[in-house]
């Protein structure tokens, strides 16, 4: 499989996951999914989306629920944090 095909498959998988775990939340645009899957490992993208879903559901029961934009930003934040931890742990094993 070529890099482009792998990227397309990863992007489609992330979009499908979003619609499964956040069915009531407007997903980010295709370009955002492409950026996530290009920048982060698949398990990091998955973790970001799943954690955004958990936070969205938790916040929906409060007086200040998350917007779809908040969910997008939170997922990105989780991915950045998880990637930093991953790379930091790789550095400590060298």
Secondary structure, 3 states (H helix, E strand, C coil): CCHHHHHHHHHHHHHHHHHHHCCCCCCCCHHHHHHHHHHCCHHHHHHHHHHHHHHHHHHCCCCCCCCHHHHHHHHHHHHHHHHHHHHHHHHHCC
